[in-house]
Amino acid sequence: MSTHSTYDMLRHLADSWGLVAMGVVFLVLVAWPFRRALRERNEAAARMIFEDENDG
């Protein structure tokens, strides 16, 4: 296998499956904060900026 054909193979892989992989990673990272298991923690973090230091 020559260097040129290796480059072409890697370029084709990046153009096709690389784009699919990046799309999947993007969707997972966007959806991650909206998981139901983290709802309570996310709501507490959202309210945290409105709490006084002494509220506890």
HTML snippet that shows the backbone in 3Dmol.js (N, CA, C, O; Angstrom):
<script src="https://3Dmol.org/build/3Dmol-min.js"></script>
<div id="view" style="width:600px;height:400px;position:relative"></div>
<script>
const pdb = `
ATOM      1  N   MET A   1       0.851  -1.178   0.000  1.00  0.00           N
ATOM      2  CA  MET A   1       0.000   0.000   0.000  1.00  0.00           C
ATOM      3  C   MET A   1       0.892   1.234   0.000  1.00  0.00           C
ATOM      4  O   MET A   1       1.755   1.367   0.869  1.00  0.00           O
ATOM      5  N   SER A   2       0.711   2.104  -0.918  1.00  0.00           N
ATOM      6  CA  SER A   2       1.544   3.294  -0.999  1.00  0.00           C
ATOM      7  C   SER A   2       0.980   4.394  -0.097  1.00  0.00           C
ATOM      8  O   SER A   2      -0.143   4.311   0.400  1.00  0.00           O
ATOM      9  N   THR A   3       1.789   5.407   0.089  1.00  0.00           N
ATOM     10  CA  THR A   3       1.393   6.522   0.952  1.00  0.00           C
ATOM     11  C   THR A   3       0.169   7.241   0.391  1.00  0.00           C
ATOM     12  O   THR A   3      -0.726   7.645   1.132  1.00  0.00           O
ATOM     13  N   HIS A   4       0.150   7.389  -0.922  1.00  0.00           N
ATOM     14  CA  HIS A   4      -0.970   8.096  -1.552  1.00  0.00           C
ATOM     15  C   HIS A   4      -2.287   7.354  -1.330  1.00  0.00           C
ATOM     16  O   HIS A   4      -3.300   7.989  -1.035  1.00  0.00           O
ATOM     17  N   SER A   5      -2.297   6.060  -1.461  1.00  0.00           N
ATOM     18  CA  SER A   5      -3.536   5.315  -1.270  1.00  0.00           C
ATOM     19  C   SER A   5      -3.945   5.301   0.203  1.00  0.00           C
ATOM     20  O   SER A   5      -5.136   5.282   0.514  1.00  0.00           O
ATOM     21  N   THR A   6      -2.962   5.311   1.114  1.00  0.00           N
ATOM     22  CA  THR A   6      -3.288   5.392   2.540  1.00  0.00           C
ATOM     23  C   THR A   6      -3.948   6.732   2.838  1.00  0.00           C
ATOM     24  O   THR A   6      -4.933   6.797   3.573  1.00  0.00           O
ATOM     25  N   TYR A   7      -3.406   7.790   2.270  1.00  0.00           N
ATOM     26  CA  TYR A   7      -4.000   9.117   2.451  1.00  0.00           C
ATOM     27  C   TYR A   7      -5.426   9.150   1.920  1.00  0.00           C
ATOM     28  O   TYR A   7      -6.330   9.666   2.577  1.00  0.00           O
ATOM     29  N   ASP A   8      -5.622   8.594   0.725  1.00  0.00           N
ATOM     30  CA  ASP A   8      -6.964   8.579   0.144  1.00  0.00           C
ATOM     31  C   ASP A   8      -7.935   7.792   1.007  1.00  0.00           C
ATOM     32  O   ASP A   8      -9.082   8.200   1.185  1.00  0.00           O
ATOM     33  N   MET A   9      -7.479   6.665   1.543  1.00  0.00           N
ATOM     34  CA  MET A   9      -8.340   5.847   2.389  1.00  0.00           C
ATOM     35  C   MET A   9      -8.711   6.610   3.668  1.00  0.00           C
ATOM     36  O   MET A   9      -9.874   6.616   4.073  1.00  0.00           O
ATOM     37  N   LEU A  10      -7.720   7.254   4.300  1.00  0.00           N
ATOM     38  CA  LEU A  10      -7.994   8.004   5.525  1.00  0.00           C
ATOM     39  C   LEU A  10      -8.877   9.218   5.243  1.00  0.00           C
ATOM     40  O   LEU A  10      -9.730   9.567   6.059  1.00  0.00           O
ATOM     41  N   ARG A  11      -8.682   9.847   4.121  1.00  0.00           N
ATOM     42  CA  ARG A  11      -9.500  10.995   3.740  1.00  0.00           C
ATOM     43  C   ARG A  11     -10.951  10.567   3.529  1.00  0.00           C
ATOM     44  O   ARG A  11     -11.875  11.249   3.973  1.00  0.00           O
ATOM     45  N   HIS A  12     -11.145   9.448   2.859  1.00  0.00           N
ATOM     46  CA  HIS A  12     -12.495   8.939   2.638  1.00  0.00           C
ATOM     47  C   HIS A  12     -13.149   8.566   3.972  1.00  0.00           C
ATOM     48  O   HIS A  12     -14.330   8.842   4.180  1.00  0.00           O
ATOM     49  N   LEU A  13     -12.401   7.951   4.858  1.00  0.00           N
ATOM     50  CA  LEU A  13     -12.920   7.573   6.169  1.00  0.00           C
ATOM     51  C   LEU A  13     -13.343   8.819   6.949  1.00  0.00           C
ATOM     52  O   LEU A  13     -14.414   8.845   7.555  1.00  0.00           O
ATOM     53  N   ALA A  14     -12.503   9.838   6.930  1.00  0.00           N
ATOM     54  CA  ALA A  14     -12.817  11.070   7.658  1.00  0.00           C
ATOM     55  C   ALA A  14     -14.028  11.773   7.045  1.00  0.00           C
ATOM     56  O   ALA A  14     -14.848  12.343   7.764  1.00  0.00           O
ATOM     57  N   ASP A  15     -14.138  11.732   5.718  1.00  0.00           N
ATOM     58  CA  ASP A  15     -15.260  12.399   5.053  1.00  0.00           C
ATOM     59  C   ASP A  15     -16.588  11.702   5.319  1.00  0.00           C
ATOM     60  O   ASP A  15     -17.626  12.361   5.368  1.00  0.00           O
ATOM     61  N   SER A  16     -16.576  10.404   5.488  1.00  0.00           N
ATOM     62  CA  SER A  16     -17.833   9.685   5.658  1.00  0.00           C
ATOM     63  C   SER A  16     -18.096   9.358   7.127  1.00  0.00           C
ATOM     64  O   SER A  16     -18.988   9.947   7.738  1.00  0.00           O
ATOM     65  N   TRP A  17     -17.345   8.444   7.693  1.00  0.00           N
ATOM     66  CA  TRP A  17     -17.599   7.986   9.051  1.00  0.00           C
ATOM     67  C   TRP A  17     -17.174   9.008  10.101  1.00  0.00           C
ATOM     68  O   TRP A  17     -17.739   9.042  11.195  1.00  0.00           O
ATOM     69  N   GLY A  18     -16.197   9.832   9.784  1.00  0.00           N
ATOM     70  CA  GLY A  18     -15.805  10.883  10.719  1.00  0.00           C
ATOM     71  C   GLY A  18     -16.940  11.862  10.944  1.00  0.00           C
ATOM     72  O   GLY A  18     -17.175  12.294  12.073  1.00  0.00           O
ATOM     73  N   LEU A  19     -17.639  12.211   9.888  1.00  0.00           N
ATOM     74  CA  LEU A  19     -18.779  13.119  10.006  1.00  0.00           C
ATOM     75  C   LEU A  19     -19.903  12.479  10.813  1.00  0.00           C
ATOM     76  O   LEU A  19     -20.537  13.145  11.631  1.00  0.00           O
ATOM     77  N   VAL A  20     -20.148  11.216  10.590  1.00  0.00           N
ATOM     78  CA  VAL A  20     -21.184  10.503  11.350  1.00  0.00           C
ATOM     79  C   VAL A  20     -20.804  10.449  12.832  1.00  0.00           C
ATOM     80  O   VAL A  20     -21.642  10.693  13.700  1.00  0.00           O
ATOM     81  N   ALA A  21     -19.544  10.129  13.116  1.00  0.00           N
ATOM     82  CA  ALA A  21     -19.090  10.047  14.511  1.00  0.00           C
ATOM     83  C   ALA A  21     -19.205  11.407  15.200  1.00  0.00           C
ATOM     84  O   ALA A  21     -19.657  11.483  16.342  1.00  0.00           O
ATOM     85  N   MET A  22     -18.805  12.467  14.525  1.00  0.00           N
ATOM     86  CA  MET A  22     -18.914  13.801  15.125  1.00  0.00           C
ATOM     87  C   MET A  22     -20.371  14.188  15.348  1.00  0.00           C
ATOM     88  O   MET A  22     -20.687  14.843  16.341  1.00  0.00           O
ATOM     89  N   GLY A  23     -21.257  13.796  14.449  1.00  0.00           N
ATOM     90  CA  GLY A  23     -22.676  14.067  14.636  1.00  0.00           C
ATOM     91  C   GLY A  23     -23.246  13.347  15.839  1.00  0.00           C
ATOM     92  O   GLY A  23     -24.023  13.920  16.604  1.00  0.00           O
ATOM     93  N   VAL A  24     -22.862  12.095  16.009  1.00  0.00           N
ATOM     94  CA  VAL A  24     -23.333  11.320  17.165  1.00  0.00           C
ATOM     95  C   VAL A  24     -22.806  11.919  18.463  1.00  0.00           C
ATOM     96  O   VAL A  24     -23.556  12.062  19.428  1.00  0.00           O
ATOM     97  N   VAL A  25     -21.531  12.269  18.494  1.00  0.00           N
ATOM     98  CA  VAL A  25     -20.951  12.880  19.699  1.00  0.00           C
ATOM     99  C   VAL A  25     -21.655  14.197  20.006  1.00  0.00           C
ATOM    100  O   VAL A  25     -21.945  14.481  21.168  1.00  0.00           O
ATOM    101  N   PHE A  26     -21.932  14.997  18.996  1.00  0.00           N
ATOM    102  CA  PHE A  26     -22.629  16.259  19.198  1.00  0.00           C
ATOM    103  C   PHE A  26     -24.012  16.030  19.810  1.00  0.00           C
ATOM    104  O   PHE A  26     -24.385  16.700  20.773  1.00  0.00           O
ATOM    105  N   LEU A  27     -24.763  15.093  19.258  1.00  0.00           N
ATOM    106  CA  LEU A  27     -26.111  14.835  19.772  1.00  0.00           C
ATOM    107  C   LEU A  27     -26.082  14.329  21.209  1.00  0.00           C
ATOM    108  O   LEU A  27     -26.923  14.718  22.019  1.00  0.00           O
ATOM    109  N   VAL A  28     -25.127  13.469  21.531  1.00  0.00           N
ATOM    110  CA  VAL A  28     -25.007  12.963  22.906  1.00  0.00           C
ATOM    111  C   VAL A  28     -24.674  14.103  23.859  1.00  0.00           C
ATOM    112  O   VAL A  28     -25.269  14.204  24.932  1.00  0.00           O
ATOM    113  N   LEU A  29     -23.733  14.957  23.483  1.00  0.00           N
ATOM    114  CA  LEU A  29     -23.350  16.059  24.361  1.00  0.00           C
ATOM    115  C   LEU A  29     -24.470  17.078  24.533  1.00  0.00           C
ATOM    116  O   LEU A  29     -24.597  17.673  25.603  1.00  0.00           O
ATOM    117  N   VAL A  30     -25.269  17.287  23.520  1.00  0.00           N
ATOM    118  CA  VAL A  30     -26.391  18.214  23.637  1.00  0.00           C
ATOM    119  C   VAL A  30     -27.486  17.616  24.515  1.00  0.00           C
ATOM    120  O   VAL A  30     -28.105  18.334  25.301  1.00  0.00           O
ATOM    121  N   ALA A  31     -27.732  16.329  24.396  1.00  0.00           N
ATOM    122  CA  ALA A  31     -28.808  15.679  25.142  1.00  0.00           C
ATOM    123  C   ALA A  31     -28.424  15.349  26.584  1.00  0.00           C
ATOM    124  O   ALA A  31     -29.303  15.170  27.427  1.00  0.00           O
ATOM    125  N   TRP A  32     -27.136  15.265  26.877  1.00  0.00           N
ATOM    126  CA  TRP A  32     -26.665  14.817  28.197  1.00  0.00           C
ATOM    127  C   TRP A  32     -27.259  15.620  29.362  1.00  0.00           C
ATOM    128  O   TRP A  32     -27.715  15.002  30.323  1.00  0.00           O
ATOM    129  N   PRO A  33     -27.281  16.934  29.334  1.00  0.00           N
ATOM    130  CA  PRO A  33     -27.808  17.686  30.486  1.00  0.00           C
ATOM    131  C   PRO A  33     -29.310  17.511  30.700  1.00  0.00           C
ATOM    132  O   PRO A  33     -29.815  17.834  31.776  1.00  0.00           O
ATOM    133  N   PHE A  34     -30.027  17.013  29.712  1.00  0.00           N
ATOM    134  CA  PHE A  34     -31.476  16.894  29.817  1.00  0.00           C
ATOM    135  C   PHE A  34     -31.936  15.518  30.280  1.00  0.00           C
ATOM    136  O   PHE A  34     -33.123  15.205  30.196  1.00  0.00           O
ATOM    137  N   ARG A  35     -31.016  14.697  30.765  1.00  0.00           N
ATOM    138  CA  ARG A  35     -31.407  13.377  31.261  1.00  0.00           C
ATOM    139  C   ARG A  35     -32.292  13.527  32.493  1.00  0.00           C
ATOM    140  O   ARG A  35     -32.091  14.424  33.311  1.00  0.00           O
ATOM    141  N   ARG A  36     -33.258  12.652  32.613  1.00  0.00           N
ATOM    142  CA  ARG A  36     -34.196  12.735  33.742  1.00  0.00           C
ATOM    143  C   ARG A  36     -33.506  12.515  35.074  1.00  0.00           C
ATOM    144  O   ARG A  36     -33.917  13.091  36.081  1.00  0.00           O
ATOM    145  N   ALA A  37     -32.474  11.703  35.102  1.00  0.00           N
ATOM    146  CA  ALA A  37     -31.780  11.413  36.360  1.00  0.00           C
ATOM    147  C   ALA A  37     -31.100  12.654  36.939  1.00  0.00           C
ATOM    148  O   ALA A  37     -30.850  12.714  38.143  1.00  0.00           O
ATOM    149  N   LEU A  38     -30.802  13.634  36.104  1.00  0.00           N
ATOM    150  CA  LEU A  38     -30.109  14.835  36.569  1.00  0.00           C
ATOM    151  C   LEU A  38     -31.042  16.025  36.763  1.00  0.00           C
ATOM    152  O   LEU A  38     -30.575  17.131  37.038  1.00  0.00           O
ATOM    153  N   ARG A  39     -32.329  15.824  36.629  1.00  0.00           N
ATOM    154  CA  ARG A  39     -33.272  16.944  36.682  1.00  0.00           C
ATOM    155  C   ARG A  39     -33.193  17.701  38.006  1.00  0.00           C
ATOM    156  O   ARG A  39     -33.122  18.930  38.008  1.00  0.00           O
ATOM    157  N   GLU A  40     -33.205  16.996  39.114  1.00  0.00           N
ATOM    158  CA  GLU A  40     -33.185  17.654  40.420  1.00  0.00           C
ATOM    159  C   GLU A  40     -31.891  18.443  40.620  1.00  0.00           C
ATOM    160  O   GLU A  40     -31.919  19.570  41.114  1.00  0.00           O
ATOM    161  N   ARG A  41     -30.770  17.860  40.241  1.00  0.00           N
ATOM    162  CA  ARG A  41     -29.484  18.543  40.393  1.00  0.00           C
ATOM    163  C   ARG A  41     -29.409  19.782  39.493  1.00  0.00           C
ATOM    164  O   ARG A  41     -28.882  20.817  39.903  1.00  0.00           O
ATOM    165  N   ASN A  42     -29.931  19.676  38.278  1.00  0.00           N
ATOM    166  CA  ASN A  42     -29.908  20.819  37.368  1.00  0.00           C
ATOM    167  C   ASN A  42     -30.816  21.940  37.862  1.00  0.00           C
ATOM    168  O   ASN A  42     -30.465  23.114  37.745  1.00  0.00           O
ATOM    169  N   GLU A  43     -31.969  21.595  38.409  1.00  0.00           N
ATOM    170  CA  GLU A  43     -32.866  22.619  38.942  1.00  0.00           C
ATOM    171  C   GLU A  43     -32.256  23.302  40.160  1.00  0.00           C
ATOM    172  O   GLU A  43     -32.405  24.513  40.327  1.00  0.00           O
ATOM    173  N   ALA A  44     -31.571  22.543  41.012  1.00  0.00           N
ATOM    174  CA  ALA A  44     -30.895  23.140  42.164  1.00  0.00           C
ATOM    175  C   ALA A  44     -29.781  24.082  41.707  1.00  0.00           C
ATOM    176  O   ALA A  44     -29.592  25.148  42.291  1.00  0.00           O
ATOM    177  N   ALA A  45     -29.059  23.700  40.686  1.00  0.00           N
ATOM    178  CA  ALA A  45     -27.993  24.565  40.162  1.00  0.00           C
ATOM    179  C   ALA A  45     -28.574  25.831  39.551  1.00  0.00           C
ATOM    180  O   ALA A  45     -27.966  26.897  39.652  1.00  0.00           O
ATOM    181  N   ALA A  46     -29.729  25.734  38.924  1.00  0.00           N
ATOM    182  CA  ALA A  46     -30.363  26.909  38.319  1.00  0.00           C
ATOM    183  C   ALA A  46     -30.843  27.881  39.388  1.00  0.00           C
ATOM    184  O   ALA A  46     -30.798  29.093  39.181  1.00  0.00           O
ATOM    185  N   ARG A  47     -31.304  27.369  40.533  1.00  0.00           N
ATOM    186  CA  ARG A  47     -31.787  28.236  41.614  1.00  0.00           C
ATOM    187  C   ARG A  47     -30.654  28.765  42.481  1.00  0.00           C
ATOM    188  O   ARG A  47     -30.850  29.722  43.229  1.00  0.00           O
ATOM    189  N   MET A  48     -29.485  28.167  42.396  1.00  0.00           N
ATOM    190  CA  MET A  48     -28.381  28.499  43.282  1.00  0.00           C
ATOM    191  C   MET A  48     -27.980  29.970  43.190  1.00  0.00           C
ATOM    192  O   MET A  48     -27.614  30.565  44.204  1.00  0.00           O
ATOM    193  N   ILE A  49     -28.038  30.562  42.018  1.00  0.00           N
ATOM    194  CA  ILE A  49     -27.588  31.942  41.874  1.00  0.00           C
ATOM    195  C   ILE A  49     -28.538  32.932  42.556  1.00  0.00           C
ATOM    196  O   ILE A  49     -28.168  34.083  42.787  1.00  0.00           O
ATOM    197  N   PHE A  50     -29.751  32.496  42.876  1.00  0.00           N
ATOM    198  CA  PHE A  50     -30.717  33.375  43.506  1.00  0.00           C
ATOM    199  C   PHE A  50     -30.733  33.238  45.035  1.00  0.00           C
ATOM    200  O   PHE A  50     -31.410  34.003  45.724  1.00  0.00           O
ATOM    201  N   GLU A  51     -29.991  32.269  45.553  1.00  0.00           N
ATOM    202  CA  GLU A  51     -29.972  32.039  46.993  1.00  0.00           C
ATOM    203  C   GLU A  51     -28.934  32.948  47.654  1.00  0.00           C
ATOM    204  O   GLU A  51     -27.882  33.243  47.088  1.00  0.00           O
ATOM    205  N   ASP A  52     -29.263  33.374  48.853  1.00  0.00           N
ATOM    206  CA  ASP A  52     -28.318  34.157  49.635  1.00  0.00           C
ATOM    207  C   ASP A  52     -27.307  33.210  50.265  1.00  0.00           C
ATOM    208  O   ASP A  52     -27.594  32.026  50.445  1.00  0.00           O
ATOM    209  N   GLU A  53     -26.149  33.709  50.595  1.00  0.00           N
ATOM    210  CA  GLU A  53     -25.123  32.855  51.188  1.00  0.00           C
ATOM    211  C   GLU A  53     -25.579  32.249  52.501  1.00  0.00           C
ATOM    212  O   GLU A  53     -25.144  31.154  52.859  1.00  0.00           O
ATOM    213  N   ASN A  54     -26.453  32.944  53.228  1.00  0.00           N
ATOM    214  CA  ASN A  54     -26.891  32.471  54.527  1.00  0.00           C
ATOM    215  C   ASN A  54     -28.145  31.592  54.465  1.00  0.00           C
ATOM    216  O   ASN A  54     -28.591  31.089  55.497  1.00  0.00           O
ATOM    217  N   ASP A  55     -28.713  31.402  53.288  1.00  0.00           N
ATOM    218  CA  ASP A  55     -29.941  30.610  53.155  1.00  0.00           C
ATOM    219  C   ASP A  55     -29.680  29.144  53.444  1.00  0.00           C
ATOM    220  O   ASP A  55     -30.551  28.462  53.984  1.00  0.00           O
ATOM    221  N   GLY A  56     -28.506  28.646  53.097  1.00  0.00           N
ATOM    222  CA  GLY A  56     -28.172  27.257  53.357  1.00  0.00           C
ATOM    223  C   GLY A  56     -28.808  26.397  52.395  1.00  0.00           C
ATOM    224  O   GLY A  56     -28.643  25.178  52.453  1.00  0.00           O
TER     225      GLY A  56
END
`;
const viewer = $3Dmol.createViewer("view");
viewer.addModel(pdb, "pdb");
viewer.setStyle({}, {cartoon: {color: "spectrum"}});
viewer.zoomTo();
viewer.render();
</script>
